[in-house]
Amino acid sequence: MEVMSLTVHLPDELADRLAAEAARRGAGVDETAAELLSAALEPPSSDTAAGPRRLAFAAIGASGSTRGAAQADELLAEGFGRD
């Protein structure tokens, strides 16, 4: 396996978290950073290559309401947005 050397500038808080994670694992910071990057940047499997992407931010602002565009007229009639 080929290895590439890389310098990364991290904010102090993130560097501290990385060092703490490395200590928790009993590993070096370089090794831990490489493992975390590898997990985060895993190439898509052949099963999902043509399928939908997983979006980490999807539904982050979900209201929990089951009413949507199909009930737009009803929502407006009830005064939606007049507050």
C-alpha positions in Angstrom: 0.0 0.0 0.0 1.3 3.4 -0.9 1.4 6.1 1.7 1.0 9.9 1.2 2.4 12.3 3.7 0.0 15.2 4.4 0.1 18.3 6.7 -3.3 19.3 8.1 -4.0 22.4 10.1 -6.7 21.8 12.6 -8.4 24.2 15.1 -7.2 23.6 18.6 -10.5 22.1 19.8 -10.5 19.6 16.9 -6.9 18.7 17.4 -7.6 18.1 21.1 -10.6 15.8 20.2 -8.4 13.9 17.8 -5.7 13.4 20.4 -8.2 12.3 23.0 -9.7 9.7 20.5 -6.2 8.5 19.7 -5.5 8.1 23.4 -8.8 6.3 23.9 -7.9 3.8 21.1 -4.3 3.5 22.3 -3.1 4.5 18.9 -1.1 7.4 17.4 -2.7 10.5 16.2 -1.6 9.9 12.6 -3.1 6.4 12.6 -6.4 7.5 14.2 -6.7 10.4 11.7 -6.2 8.0 8.8 -8.7 5.6 10.2 -11.3 8.3 10.7 -10.8 9.8 7.2 -10.9 6.3 5.7 -14.3 5.6 7.3 -15.7 9.1 6.4 -14.5 8.9 2.8 -15.3 5.2 2.1 -15.9 4.7 -1.6 -19.5 3.7 -2.5 -20.1 0.0 -2.7 -21.2 -1.4 -6.1 -24.7 -1.9 -4.6 -25.2 1.8 -3.9 -23.1 3.4 -6.7 -26.1 4.0 -8.9 -28.6 4.4 -6.0 -29.5 7.5 -4.0 -26.8 9.2 -1.9 -27.1 9.4 1.8 -27.4 13.0 2.8 -26.3 13.7 6.3 -28.4 16.9 6.5 -31.6 15.4 5.2 -34.6 16.0 7.5 -32.5 18.1 9.9 -35.2 20.7 10.0 -38.1 18.4 9.9 -41.1 19.9 11.7 -42.7 16.5 12.6 -45.9 17.6 10.9 -47.5 15.2 8.5 -49.2 18.1 6.7 -47.5 19.4 3.6 -47.9 20.7 0.1 -51.0 18.5 -0.5 -52.8 20.5 2.3 -51.5 23.9 1.3 -54.9 25.5 0.7 -56.1 24.2 4.1 -53.0 25.4 5.9 -53.4 28.9 4.3 -57.1 29.0 5.2 -56.2 28.3 8.8 -53.9 31.3 8.8 -50.5 29.7 8.3 -47.8 32.3 8.3 -49.9 35.1 9.7 -48.3 35.1 13.2 
